[in-house]
Amino acid sequence: MSGWPSGLGKRLQTAVRGFESLSRLQNLFDAAQRTLLWLVVMDKIKDAQRYAHLRNHYKGLTIIQAIMTGGVVPEEVQKRLFEEGWTRTGYTLCFDCMKGRSDLIAKPPVDTFLEDIASFFGGEQAQHTFGCRAAQFAVMKTASEMVKEYDTNKFAPVVLADPLCHYTTALAAEAAGLQLTEPPHTGHPEYKVEAEGFRQKIEEIKRKTGKLPCLVIVTHVDPYHGNVGPAEKVGGIAEEYGVPYMVNAAYTAGVMPVDMRDFKADFLTVSAHKSMASLGPLGFLVTRGEWTEKAFRCSKIVAEGTGRTWKNKILNVFGCSIGGVPLISSMYAFPYVLERVEKWETELEKTRWFIQQMEKMEGVRLIGERPHRHHLMHFETPIFWEISRRHKRKGFFLADEMVNRGIVGLQRGLTKNIKLSLYGLGWDDVKKVRDNFHEVAERYVKEFKLDYNVP
C-alpha cells in the first residue's frame, strides 16, 4: 500500500484479516446454532416410528356412530382401491388430466360421473368439493358476490337458515362475510322447524333492511335429532320471494331418495363420506337454473407484472378439487348407493322398531319428531345417567361397555343423552345392539340397586 503513512498499511491488512476471521467465526457459530436447534427438534420428536405402527382399535366392530353409518365403505370397494393401486399417490386421478381441472378428466371418467351425480339428485351440474362444508362455502361465496355485484338494492348480506343447521353452515356464512339469522323451533322434546317461521323471518329482514335475505337454507335432516326439515314448503316460500335457496342434504343424499327439484332448490350440498359410502373428505355441490353459472364461474384475476391468468379455474372450489382416492371410492360405491336408496323404507322400519325397543327401558325417550323419518336417533337416557353417577368410569362407562361388546360409536363421556344410527345394519346386528343396551341396563340396575324397570 504505497503512499500510506509508514506502518498504516500493515495495520489495515491485519485488521481486514481480523474481520475475515470474525466472519468465519460467525458462520461457524450460526452453523452450530442451526445444528443445535435441529437436535432440539429431533429430541422432541424422539420416536417417529411410533406413527408407523398405529393400530385401528375398532377394526371389525359394529359401527353405530350417526355420522359414520351412511359413509361405511363397502368391502368390495375397499379391496378394489388397493388392488387397482389407487392408493399409491395423492394425485391418483391426475395422470391423464388434459385441461387442468379434475372435473374435466375423462380417464377415469370423472366428467361423466359428475353428470350422473347431478342427474341422480335432480340437478343440472355438479362439482366435487373438499367435503360438504366446502360446497356450502361455495354457495355462500356465490351469494356474497351476488350482493356486491348483482341486484345490490334487492338483497341484504343476510343468510336465513334453519335453527338446527350444522355449525359448518354458520362458519361458511361467516367466512363469506355474511350475517346469519334463524327462525325458531318448537323446543323440547320434538324440536320441529315450521316453514311459516321462514316467511315471518323474511318479512322481519325486509322491515329491518328494506331488502331480502341473499340466501335461504334448510338442513334436509338436522344433525342433532334426525328431524326432516320442511324443505319442500320452504322452497315454495323462497321461490315466492325470489330468493336463492339451498338445501343441505349431508345426512340424506345417498341414503334416501333426494331430488332437489322437489324442493325447488337452486343448490344442493352433499357429503359423500357421511351419506354416500365413500372415503373423505368428499362432497358435492349440485346446482340448477341460473345459479349454475354464478356458482361455478371461473377466475378473472390478472397478475400484475406477469399478466398471468387462470381462466379455466373455478373460483369457488379453489380452482380444482383434487379428489384422489375419496373420489375414486365414491365412483366405485355409486352402484351400491343407487341400489340402497330404493330400500329406504326397510331402513326406517329398523329404526322405528329400535326406538320402541329402547323405550322399553324406563325413562328412555326419543328426542325429535314422531313418527321418526331418519336413521339418526337421539335418546334421553336417565337410566344410564344414574348408573354413570355410581360407576367408577363415570360418563365413560357406557361407551366402554359397548366397545367391549363389539359395538363402537357412542360419544365417550355422555350418558344423559345418546345419539346413534343403525343404518345399513342387518336385522341380526340391530337386535344385537338392542340386546346389549338392555343387558348393560339390567346388569347395573341390579348392581347399584336402582329403582328402574328394564326389559
BAKOL-451424 format. One record per residue (C-alpha): x, y, z. Coordinates in steps of 0.25 Angstrom, whole numbers, plus 5000, padded with zeros to 4 digits. Each point is the difference from the previous one (the first is absolute). Layout:
XYZ/...
# end
This chain:
500050005000/501050114995/499650145003/499549965014/500750055013/501049915005/499449875007/498650044997/499849914988/500549885008/499050035011/498950014991/500349874994/500149945013/498650065004/499449944987/500549875003/499450015014/498750044994/500049884991/500349915012/498950055007/499149984988/500449855000/499849995014/498650064999/499749904989/500549885008/499150065012/498850014991/500249854995/500249955014/498750075004/499249944989/500549875003/499650025015/498650044996/499949884991/500449915011/499050065010/498949984990/500449864997/500149975015/498650055001/499549904989/500949895006/499249884994/499450034987/499949854998/498849995009/499250064989/500349894991/499449905010/498750065002/498849905002/498550024998/499549955013/498650004995/500349914987/498849914998/499150055010/498550044997/499950154998/498850085005/500650144999/499050084994/501050084991/500649874995/499049904997/499650064987/501450014996/500549865002/500749964988/499649864994/501149895002/500149984985/500350154998/501149995010/500649884993/500050064987/500650135004/501249935004/500049894989/500050114989/501150085007/499150135002/500750025014/501450014994/500050154999/499150125005/499950054985/499549874996/498950064990/501050094993/500849914991/499150044988/499650145004/500050084987/499350135004/500550035014/498749965007/499649875006/498650024997/500349994985/500849875001/499549894991/501049895004/499549965010/498650064996/499950115011/499250084990/498949914997/500049965015/499750145004/498950004989/499449885006/500150065014/499250124995/498949924993/499949915013/499750125009/499150074989/501050114997/500750054987/501450015004/500949945012/501450035005/500749915010/500650085012/500849985012/498849965008/498650055002/500650125007/500750054988/498849984992/499250095010/501250104999/499950014985/498550035001/500250105011/501150074992/499150004988/498950075008/501050105005/500550034987/498650024995/499750105011/501250084995/499949994985/498549974997/498750065005/500750085011/498750075003/499249865002/500949915009/500650035013/501349925005/499149915009/499849854999/498749945006/500349865004/499249905009/500350005015/500649864999/501050024989/501449945002/501150095005/500750004987/498850074994/500250125010/501550004997/499950004985/499150125001/500950075009/501249974991/499350064989/499750125008/498549985002/499150015012/499249885004/498650005006/499049895004/498549985002/499649935013/499849855002/498949945009/501049965011/500149875009/499649894997/499850014985/500850124995/499150014988/500350114990/498850064993/500050064986/499250125004/501150055009/500850024988/499050094994/499950085013/501550025000/500150044986/498950115003/500850045012/501350014992/499350094990/499550095011/501450025006/500850014987/499050044989/500649884993/499849844998/501049905006/501049964990/499849855003/499049915006/500549875006/499349875005/500849895006/499349884994/500249915013/500750075012/501249945006/499550015014/498649935001/499949944986/498750094996/499650014986/500050154997/498850074992/500950004987/498850004990/499250105007/501150105002/500449984986/498750054996/500250135009/501350034995/499549994985/498950095004/500950115005/501149974989/501149975010/501149894996/499749875008/501049905005/499749865006/501149945008/499849854998/501249955008/499349905008/499049954989/500650014985/500449854998/499349935011/498550044996/499450054987/500350154998/499650094988/500350145001/498950034990/499049965011/500650115009/500150104989/501450025004/501150084993/501149935007/500149865007/501249975009/500449865002/501049925009/500549884993/500849955012/498750015009/499049954991/500649944987/500849895005/501350074997/501350045006/500250145004/500150114999/499150014988/498750084997/499250044988/499450134996/498849984991/499350124993/498950034991/499550124993/500650144998/500949985013/500849894993/500950104992/500150095012/500449895010/501149944990/500550134994/501549994996/501150095005/500150144994/501350055007/501250054992/501350005008/500650144999/501449994994/500049864993/498650024995/499749855004/498549965000/499349875004/498850014992/499649855000/500149995016/498650005007/500250115011/499049955011/500649865000/501550065001/500249964985/500049855001/499549915011/501149894998/499149885005/501049894999/499749875008/498750065006/499450034986/500449864995/499449935012/498750084997/500049964986/500249855004/498950015010/499050084991/499249874995/499949955014/499450145004/499050004989/499549865005/499950045015/499250124999/498949914994/500049935013/499850125009/498649955005/500749885006/501050095007/498950085006/499349875005/501349965007/500250145006/498550015005/500149865006/501350035007/499350135006/498949915006/501049905006/500950115006/498750075007/499749875007/501150045010/499350095010/500350154997/500649984987/499450104989/500250034986/500350154998/499650054987/498749994991/499149885000/499849924992/501550004998/500450024985/501549985000/501049905005/500750105010/499449985014/500250095012/499549945013/499950055014/500649895009/499850035015/500249865004/501550004994/500250145007/499649945013/501049894998/501150094996/499950085013/500349875008/501049934990/501550025002/500150034985/498950115001/499550054987/501049914992/499449875005/498949994989/500950024988/501149905007/498949905002/499550004986/501550004994/500249875009/498849944994/500550034985/499250134998/500650134998/499550144997/499450065013/500650135004/500949985012/499650075012/498550014997/499049925007/498850105003/499850014985/500549914989/500050004984/500149894991/499649944987/499849854995/500050044985/500549894991/500049895011/499349874998/498949965010/500949915008/500950115003/498950095003/499549905010/501449995006/500150155002/498649995007/500449885009/501350075004/499350135005/499049915008/501049915006/500950125004/498850075007/499649875006/501349975006/500350135007/498550035004/500249875008/501550035005/499650145005/498649975004/499450104992/498550024999/499849994985/499249904992/500849934989/499549894990/
# end
